[in-house]
Amino acid sequence: MNEDQIKTYLKENDITKIKFAFADIDGVLRGKVIHHKKFIDGLKQGYGFCDVVFGWDSSDACYDNVQLTGWHTGYPDRPCRVDLSTFRTIPWNENTPFFLGDFSNDEGEDLPACSRSLLKRIAKQCETMGYHPEFAQEFEWFNFRETPESLQDKGFANMENLTPGMFGYSILRTSLEDDFYNDLFNLLYEFNVPLEGLHTETGPGVYEAAIMHDHVLAAADKAVLFKTAVKEIAYKHGIMATFMAKWNENLPGCSGHIHQSLWNKDQTKNLFYNAADENDMSDLHKQYLAGQLYCLPHILPMYAPTVNSYKRLVEGAWAPTTITWGVDNRTTALRVLHPSEAYTRLETRIPGSDTNPYLAMAAALASGLYGIENKLELKITATTGNGYQDKRNGSLAPNLLEAATMMKNSPLAKELFGEAFVDHFTNTRLWEWRQFGKSVTDWELKRYFEII
């Protein structure tokens, strides 16, 4: 809908309130409900939002190492502008009208920390090069028969999984929670976040969903909305959903794989496909893949943004640890799929379900375009066996400190995303590491409390 159509819709349906939100640096949706008159009045200039939302972490603790905002700036308002193309209604909340927003204006970005604004810029660069970026993200997550209050009371210990046992791809296990399972699929569809597939994964109470592919910005919008929507729908059923990358050392982690391909502008030709190639890969596809391999060590925190991310990236746990690629190989960082011309694509397997989709997709697209712009050769041969053992091109950084430090000092990262974004983002990751470093964990108490 355009602006006039939106206004007509609000008037004809006697709408009194509108909800809007935007993603912070961690991909957490921040927003509010506003009166319909305030919504209409702000369509041009935006809605003032305290920029502390980019100056604190996921626990609302203020950073002490960023320049963009802080006590030194007085935490002023910044104009958040809604994107009318994101209009949808919330079917589990009185069909309240909902919009996504960001902190960019007609001239481009005006807040370097805004992840959606960053992805818009990268997408525009892609389109200027003559390509249509088609993306999708899939997520795994664990469900618990808990509430926010019960988790606090338990100290996040002895949590009750939604269902017991290891039941990957189980038709049986989902029947135990038909109401929740059906609500996920149906309500997400009504929310304009259609799923390609939904099933159990291996683990107690773990589900996996693949979101239908779309233009990269719309795909990231849907991915961000998916995570919050799943949590809200779960609340309605007395269930807690977590998208932590690794909540339990003895269970598989939760992935957030990204599928991608480039098409011509009218979307009639998959530019990654070449029937004459052994693996149906075009030269463009190989350059794009080479770009991702080359840039990966420099931008890893955009795929693995939390301390917990690196607990998932371990050998033999269905997550990559080396800088590798392969054809339909689930042990490599990058996986080439070519079942048909329409579905020939690249899967970036590093991201976990804890990613900010805007940043993860921006990282994948920008690094792929870097390979195309610089005509990088795909010199690394495909891994045909165990990718964990193929360390010819190096391994992923083992923790957030090393990954964030490398990105902070990387001229390549700054070339791809701009110095202001890299400085802000990497400082927030280094803050995250410092918070972890000073905490006393259950592991330490169990190991040292009595014996030392």
C-alpha positions in Angstrom: 0.0 0.0 0.0 1.1 3.6 -0.6 0.6 6.4 1.9 -2.9 7.3 0.6 -4.0 3.7 0.7 -2.7 3.3 4.2 -4.6 6.4 5.4 -7.8 5.1 3.8 -7.3 1.7 5.4 -6.9 3.2 8.8 -10.0 5.5 8.4 -12.3 2.8 6.9 -11.4 0.3 9.6 -11.5 2.8 12.4 -8.0 2.0 13.5 -6.9 3.9 16.6 -3.4 2.4 17.3 -0.4 1.3 15.2 2.6 -0.7 16.3 6.0 -0.2 14.8 9.5 -1.5 15.6 13.1 -1.6 14.4 16.0 -3.8 15.0 18.8 -2.8 17.4 22.4 -3.9 16.8 21.7 -7.3 18.2 18.6 -7.8 16.0 16.3 -7.3 19.0 13.1 -5.5 18.0 12.5 -2.3 19.8 9.3 -0.3 19.2 6.1 1.1 20.6 2.3 1.5 20.0 1.2 5.0 18.9 -2.0 6.8 18.2 -3.1 6.8 14.6 -2.8 10.6 14.4 0.8 10.5 15.6 1.5 7.8 13.0 0.1 9.9 10.1 1.9 13.1 11.3 5.2 11.3 11.4 5.1 9.6 8.0 7.4 12.3 6.5 9.7 13.3 9.3 9.8 10.1 11.4 9.2 9.4 15.0 11.7 10.5 17.7 13.3 7.6 19.4 15.9 7.8 22.2 19.1 6.6 20.6 20.0 4.8 23.8 18.6 1.8 21.9 21.9 1.8 20.0 23.9 2.7 23.1 23.0 -0.3 25.3 23.3 -4.1 25.0 20.6 -6.8 24.9 20.2 -6.4 28.7 19.8 -2.6 28.5 23.2 -2.0 30.1 24.8 1.1 28.6 28.1 0.7 26.6 31.1 2.6 27.9 33.2 2.3 24.8 31.1 3.7 21.9 31.2 7.1 20.4 27.8 7.2 18.5 25.8 7.9 21.7 26.3 7.9 25.4 26.3 10.2 28.4 28.6 12.4 26.4 25.9 13.1 23.9 22.9 13.3 26.3 21.1 10.4 24.5 19.1 12.5 22.1 16.1 11.4 20.0 16.8 10.1 16.5 14.1 10.0 13.8 12.9 6.4 13.1 11.1 6.3 9.7 8.6 3.5 9.0 8.8 1.6 5.7 5.2 1.5 4.4 6.0 -1.6 2.3 6.4 -3.6 5.5 2.7 -3.1 6.5 1.0 -6.1 7.9 -1.4 -6.9 10.7 -0.7 -9.0 13.8 -3.2 -11.8 13.7 -2.6 -12.9 17.4 -3.0 -9.3 18.7 -6.3 -7.9 17.5 -5.0 -7.6 13.9 -3.1 -4.4 15.0 -1.5 -2.7 12.0 2.3 -3.1 12.2 5.3 -1.6 10.4 9.0 -2.0 10.4 11.2 1.1 10.5 14.9 2.1 10.3 17.1 5.1 10.7 17.7 6.1 7.1 16.5 9.0 5.1 16.1 9.7 1.3 19.8 10.5 1.1 20.8 7.2 2.7 22.0 6.3 6.2 21.8 8.8 9.0 22.7 6.4 11.9 25.6 4.1 11.2 24.5 1.6 13.9 21.2 0.9 12.1 21.5 -2.6 10.7 18.5 -2.4 8.4 19.9 0.9 6.9 23.2 -0.9 6.3 21.5 -3.8 4.5 19.5 -1.3 2.3 22.8 0.3 1.2 24.3 -3.1 0.3 21.2 -4.1 -1.5 21.2 -0.9 -3.5 24.8 -1.5 -4.4 23.9 -5.0 -5.7 21.0 -3.6 -7.8 23.2 -0.9 -9.2 25.5 -3.7 -10.4 22.6 -5.2 -12.3 21.6 -8.0 -9.9 18.5 -9.0 -8.0 19.5 -10.5 -4.6 17.2 -13.4 -3.6 17.7 -14.6 0.0 16.1 -16.7 2.7 17.1 -17.7 6.2 16.2 -20.8 8.2 16.2 -21.1 11.9 16.4 -23.8 14.6 15.2 -23.1 18.1 14.3 -24.8 21.4 10.9 -24.7 23.1 10.3 -25.0 26.8 7.2 -25.4 28.9 8.2 -22.3 31.0 7.2 -18.7 31.5 9.5 -15.7 32.1 8.6 -15.9 35.8 9.4 -19.6 36.1 12.7 -19.2 34.4 13.7 -16.4 36.8 12.5 -18.5 39.8 14.6 -21.5 38.6 17.6 -19.4 37.8 17.5 -20.7 34.2 18.2 -24.3 35.5 16.3 -27.5 35.3 14.1 -26.2 32.5 11.3 -28.4 31.2 11.7 -29.1 27.4 8.5 -29.0 25.4 8.8 -32.6 24.5 11.4 -35.3 25.5 13.9 -37.2 23.4 15.7 -36.9 20.1 13.0 -36.8 17.5 14.4 -35.2 14.3 11.9 -34.8 11.4 9.3 -36.5 13.7 5.6 -36.4 12.6 4.8 -38.1 15.9 6.3 -35.5 18.3 4.6 -32.5 16.7 1.2 -34.1 17.3 1.8 -33.6 21.0 1.6 -29.9 20.5 -0.8 -29.6 17.5 -2.3 -26.3 18.6 1.1 -24.6 18.9 2.5 -26.2 15.8 -0.5 -25.3 13.7 -0.5 -21.7 15.1 3.1 -21.3 14.1 2.5 -22.2 10.5 -0.9 -20.5 10.1 -0.4 -17.3 12.0 3.0 -16.7 10.5 1.4 -17.0 7.0 -1.2 -14.5 8.0 1.6 -12.2 9.3 3.2 -12.3 5.8 6.1 -14.5 7.0 5.2 -17.6 5.0 7.2 -20.8 5.8 8.5 -23.1 3.2 8.7 -25.9 5.8 8.4 -26.5 9.5 9.5 -29.7 11.4 11.2 -31.0 14.5 15.0 -31.2 14.7 17.1 -33.6 16.7 16.8 -32.6 20.3 14.1 -32.3 23.0 11.6 -29.7 22.0 13.6 -28.3 19.1 11.9 -27.1 15.8 13.3 -25.9 12.5 11.6 -23.5 10.0 12.7 -22.4 6.6 11.2 -19.1 5.5 10.2 -18.5 1.9 12.8 -16.7 -0.2 12.4 -13.1 -1.2 14.4 -10.0 -2.1 17.2 -9.7 0.5 15.7 -6.7 2.4 12.2 -8.4 2.6 13.9 -11.7 3.5 15.7 -10.0 6.4 12.5 -8.3 7.5 10.8 -11.6 7.6 13.6 -13.3 9.4 13.6 -10.5 12.1 9.9 -10.7 12.4 9.9 -14.5 12.5 12.0 -14.7 15.7 9.8 -12.3 17.6 6.6 -13.7 16.2 7.6 -17.2 17.3 8.2 -16.0 20.8 4.9 -14.2 21.0 2.9 -17.1 19.6 4.7 -19.4 22.1 3.7 -17.1 25.0 0.1 -17.7 24.0 0.6 -21.4 24.6 2.6 -21.1 27.9 5.8 -21.9 26.0 9.2 -20.1 25.9 11.2 -20.2 22.7 14.9 -19.5 22.6 17.1 -18.7 19.7 20.4 -19.0 21.6 23.1 -20.6 19.4 23.9 -23.2 22.0 21.8 -23.5 25.2 23.2 -26.9 26.3 26.7 -28.3 25.8 25.3 -31.9 25.3 22.8 -31.0 22.5 23.2 -29.7 19.0 23.3 -25.9 18.5 20.7 -23.9 16.7 21.6 -22.6 13.2 20.5 -19.7 11.1 21.7 -20.7 7.7 21.4 -18.2 4.8 20.5 -19.2 1.3 21.2 -16.8 -1.5 21.4 -16.4 -5.3 21.7 -13.5 -7.7 19.2 -13.1 -10.6 18.8 -10.7 -13.5 16.7 -7.6 -12.8 13.4 -9.0 -14.1 14.1 -12.2 -12.1 13.8 -14.6 -15.1 17.3 -16.0 -15.0 19.3 -17.4 -12.1 22.8 -15.9 -12.6 24.4 -18.5 -10.4 23.5 -21.3 -12.8 25.5 -22.7 -15.7 24.5 -26.1 -17.1 27.9 -26.5 -18.8 29.7 -26.6 -15.4 30.3 -29.8 -13.5 28.4 -28.4 -10.5 26.1 -26.1 -12.5 28.1 -23.1 -11.2 28.4 -19.9 -13.3 31.6 -17.8 -13.2 29.6 -15.2 -11.3 28.7 -17.8 -8.7 32.3 -18.8 -8.3 33.4 -15.2 -7.9 30.7 -14.6 -5.3 31.7 -17.7 -3.4 35.4 -16.7 -3.6 34.5 -13.3 -2.1 32.7 -14.9 0.8 35.7 -17.2 1.5 38.1 -14.3 1.3 36.1 -11.9 3.5 34.9 -14.4 6.1 37.7 -14.0 8.7 37.3 -10.2 8.6 33.6 -10.1 9.2 32.9 -13.2 11.4 31.1 -11.3 14.2 28.4 -10.4 11.8 27.6 -14.1 11.5 28.6 -15.1 15.1 27.7 -12.0 17.2 27.6 -13.4 20.8 29.9 -15.2 23.2 27.5 -18.1 22.9 27.8 -18.2 19.1 31.2 -19.8 19.4 30.0 -22.7 21.6 28.0 -23.8 18.5 31.0 -23.6 16.1 32.7 -26.8 17.3 33.7 -30.0 15.5 31.1 -32.7 14.9 28.1 -30.6 15.9 26.6 -29.8 12.5 28.2 -26.3 12.4 31.4 -25.3 10.5 34.8 -24.6 12.0 37.0 -24.2 8.9 37.0 -21.8 5.9 35.8 -24.3 3.4 33.2 -24.9 0.7 31.6 -28.0 -0.7 28.8 -29.3 -3.0 26.0 -30.4 -0.7 28.4 -30.8 2.1 27.1 -30.0 5.6 30.5 -30.0 7.2 31.8 -26.9 5.3 31.2 -23.2 6.0 29.7 -22.7 2.5 27.5 -25.2 0.8 26.7 -25.2 -2.9 23.3 -26.6 -3.9 22.2 -27.2 -7.5 19.1 -29.4 -7.6 17.7 -27.4 -10.5 18.3 -24.2 -12.3 15.7 -22.3 -10.2 17.1 -23.6 -6.9 20.9 -23.3 -7.6 22.1 -21.3 -4.7 24.8 -20.8 -2.0 24.1 -21.6 1.6 26.2 -19.8 4.2 26.3 -22.1 7.2 28.2 -20.1 9.8 25.3 -18.0 11.2 23.5 -19.4 14.2 19.9 -18.6 15.2 21.2 -15.8 17.4 22.2 -13.6 14.5 20.8 -10.2 13.6 19.4 -11.2 10.1 20.1 -7.7 8.7 23.8 -7.9 9.6 24.2 -11.6 8.6 22.7 -11.0 5.2 24.6 -7.8 4.7 27.8 -9.7 5.4 27.0 -12.5 3.0 25.9 -10.1 0.2 28.7 -7.5 0.6 31.4 -10.2 0.7 29.9 -12.0 -2.4 29.8 -8.7 -4.3 33.4 -8.0 -3.3 34.3 -11.2 -5.1 32.4 -10.2 -8.2 33.8 -6.7 -8.3 37.4 -7.9 -7.9 36.9 -10.9 -10.1 38.3 -13.2 -7.5 39.2 -16.7 -8.6 37.8 -19.7 -6.7 41.3 -21.1 -6.0 40.2 -23.2 -3.1 38.9 -26.6 -4.3 35.7 -28.1 -2.9 35.9 -30.2 0.2 34.6 -33.6 -0.6 34.9 -35.2 2.8 35.1 -34.1 6.4 35.3 -30.3 6.4 36.4 -30.2 10.0 39.7 -31.8 9.0 40.2 -29.5 5.9 42.3 -26.7 7.3 44.0 -25.7 4.1 42.5 -22.2 4.2 42.5 -21.8 8.0 39.8 -22.1 10.7 37.2 -19.7 12.1 38.2 -17.6 15.1 37.5 -19.6 18.3 35.8 -16.8 20.3 34.2 -13.4 20.1 37.3 -11.6 21.3 39.5 -12.8 18.5 36.8 -12.4 15.9 35.8 -8.9 17.0 39.5 -7.7 17.3 40.3 -8.9 13.8 37.2 -7.1 12.4 37.9 -3.9 14.3 41.4 -3.8 12.8 40.4 -4.9 9.3 40.7 -2.3 6.4 38.6 -4.8 4.4 35.7 -4.7 6.8 35.8 -0.9 6.8 35.8 -0.9 3.0 32.7 -3.1 2.9 30.6 -1.5 5.6 32.2 1.9 6.5 34.5 2.9 9.3 31.7 4.3 11.5 29.7 1.0 11.5 32.7 -1.2 12.0 33.9 0.9 14.9 30.5 0.9 16.7 29.7 -2.7 16.0 33.0 -4.2 17.0 33.1 -2.1 20.2 29.7 -3.5 21.2 31.1 -7.0 20.6 34.2 -6.3 22.7 31.9 -4.9 25.4 30.0 -8.2 25.2 33.2 -10.2 25.7 34.1 -8.0 28.8 30.8 -8.7 30.4 31.3 -12.4 29.9 34.9 -12.2 31.2 33.9 -10.7 34.6 30.9 -13.1 35.2 31.2 -16.1 37.6 29.7 -19.1 35.9 28.0 -22.3 37.2 31.0 -24.2 35.7 33.4 -22.3 37.9 31.3 -22.8 41.0 31.0 -26.5 40.4 34.7 -26.9 39.6 36.3 -24.7 42.2 33.9 -23.9 45.1 34.7 -26.9 47.3 38.1 -28.3 46.1 40.2 -25.2 45.8 
